[in-house]
């Protein structure tokens, strides 16, 4: 276990997902404003984790914070803090480094964008910020998946559309594939198992192959894949995905400006 102690501020789904990973390697304290939720988490996590209610004058001096609250709650939560943290890793989508530093004093400030796959140590987390804390930040985020350091805030806003929002987009694809099977006569339970297996097998394939080459390897002339792929192109699915990334990126920018 690493000697550094981490303080997770927040008790939502993302905080819990991150806690699954970091609690295996670090001592962690979880601080939140909902006592019932703190009690629920305490029943799940006992080893290396402590829980306490966030109250006024919470001293963050020398702590290593992971801020897991909604972007709109940054101001109200920060008003409860006193002191200066050693480090601050924020998971707040779109919130700029300058605003994070203004609200929460810390020697090192880093923006991160994980996703809920952190619960299974499978998050694809992007980071940017204080390069003097780059190694430590990557080590922390690697506890719950892969970590990719980016050079600018614009890049992490773009990456948010995939690293952060991507699971929701893929969930839509998974649901649609299952619905298509049911429409043609497959039982719902079998369709779900089929799609789950598809996604599980796709992960190693995409790690080793460029998407276009993978598609070409599957699509034989005049075959079933070609017929289905043609339908996707007719429905402009490719353009819809590209537009989804654009809209998510713009929304991340809007959140930062607010």
Secondary structure, 3 states (H helix, E strand, C coil): CCCCEEEEECCCHHHHHHHHHHCCCCEEEEEECCHHHHHHHHHHCCCCEEEEECCCCEECCCCEEEECCCHHHHHHHHCCEECCEEEEEECCCCCCHHHHHHHCCEEEEEEEECCHHHHHCCEEEEEEECHHHHHHHHHHHHHHEEEEECCCHHHHHHHHHHHHCHHHHHHHHHHHHHHHHHHHCCCHHHHHHHHHHHHHHHHHHHHHCCHHHHHHHHCCCCCHHHHHHHHHHHCCHHHHHHHHHHHHHHHHHHHHHC
